[in-house]
Every structure is written in structure tokens, then in C-alpha cells.
């Protein structure tokens, strides 16, 4: 899968000569304070929860020393439950070269508005006080590593920021290891999904559902794995052009809806499919309806966007 904006293309705007010079000066000052034993203490971990009150100190000020990656998430967001653990794992691998700040959008609406968040999960970076959009939607460990590599390179070359110094090896939280899912088949499915083995993940989730048809975690996992499998080989530009050229081509609209969902543009995906249902008939209409129901599973039935889309679907059907 290729998440949207998984690149440093937007960093050019952030790398104005003045900003770069100021950032390098701040970084030098931060390193000097660290060497003298002064300045703010390093965070207890590389993954921190941030709210509006602590944003300036925890994100803006820290970004003069280390690139700060921001994970905008919420409890009800099912894709967030896939992405957030991956971001945490990869952040800890980088041993102080990046810091991960987790922001719950439900509790920090002002920050969500200031960053112009349209859908979650959404991932940004802040370097020397400058915000940079990274990507929206789910991503695997390898895609995250590629993005972090670019981020670290930009931070060092353009801003002179090399990360936190003296971060201990044991970046994992002490004591308890993460609890394994009770169902070993679910654990295997999650491992396959994390590793990018989408076919293996699909089959594993289907195995769970064969014995437990109402297993919510398996339903969500299966829907996510199938979505990622559908978009993995798509050329986004070509797919969108085909859909624009043939608005009544239901198959083309389905492909774009999948791209929108994988990229975190949930409402766009839902509205496109509702329109496809409204404009089509017969088998094509049924295929658009079923795809919409599949995408509902990715987000979860209680999400307000799903509730709104179900109502819209009902209006065009009946």
C-alpha cells in the first residue's frame, strides 16, 4: 500500500533559509545545554501523550532538538489501532532520532482544527517548530521506516537537528510485555498483517470467523487486510483519472473509494459509493452497496461517519 503524502515533498516550504538558520542555532544551543547538564530533561520515553496545554513544551520546544512525529488518533478509530502500535515500534527502533507525540483528537479538538485534520489516523512531523504533513491512513512498519529515514535526513541536513543524545538502550517500557491476544489465530493474523503478508492475514481472519462469526476484531482485521490488498498495486493517478473520465463506471469508482479509505479520507470514500449506488442498477448497484458495507467494517459501526453514511445509503435505496 502507498499511503497518501508518504514523502517529504512538502518539506521545501518548511526549509526556508531563515527557518533553517534559526533551527540550526537552536539545535546547537540545545546540544550545548545537554553537554553542560542543563536545559529541560529528556522525556522518560520516546513515545509521549500530548495535550493542548503541553503542546508548546512537549512538541514545539522539543522539535528544536529532535524531529517530533505526531500521531492524531481516537479510541473509536479502528485504523488507528493498527497504525499507532506500528508507529510506536518504529519510533523506539530509532533510539532518539525521532520522538512520537500521541494526540487524542476527541480531547484536543483545537489542535485537530489547527492542523486541518480531515480524517484519522493522520501523521504529521514538527521540525524546528515547522509542521509537515507525512501521511493519512494505515501504513506498515517498512513504509513508516522509509518516511522516518527521510525525516531524519531532512532534519539533519536542513536544520542541523540530530536527535536526543544519550537515549538508553531500554526504550521499551519496563516490566509487563504487551498481552498477547487470547486467540492464537488472531495473534497470527495480526502478525501477518504487520509483516505485510496480506494473503496470510486474510486467511487467518477468515479462519477465526469460520468458528466465531461475530468476532468483531476479526471482522475489522479482515476488512482492513482486504482493503490493503486491493489498493496495494493500484496506480493512484491512473485510477483517479479513469474514475473522473467515466463517472458511471462503478468499478472505477470502487477503486477510488478504496484509495480514499486507505488514505484516511473516510467521508470521501463513503459519499462516492453512495453516489455510485444511486446512479447504478442491477449487479453494479449491488457491488457498490456491498463494497460500502465492507468499508463500514474497517471503521466500525459506531463511528458517526458510518452512521451518517448508512442513513444516506438508506435514502438512495428506499
Secondary structure, DSSP 8 states (H G I E B T S, - for coil): ---BT-SSTTHHHH--HHHHHHHHHHHHHHHHHHHHT-SS---SSSEEE--TTTHIIIIIIGGGTSEEEEEEE-TT-HHHHHHHHHHHHHHHHTTTSEEEEEEETTT-HHHHHHTT--SSSEEEEEETTEEEEEEES---HHHHHHHHHHHHHHHHHHH-----SS--S--S-SS------SSHHHHHHHHHHHTT-HHHHHHHHHHHHHH-TT-HHHHHHHHHHHHHHHHTT--HHHHHHHHHH-TT-HHHHHHHHHHHHHTT-HHHHHHHHHHHHHH--HHHHHHHHHHHHHHHHHH-TTSHHHHHHHHHHHHHH-
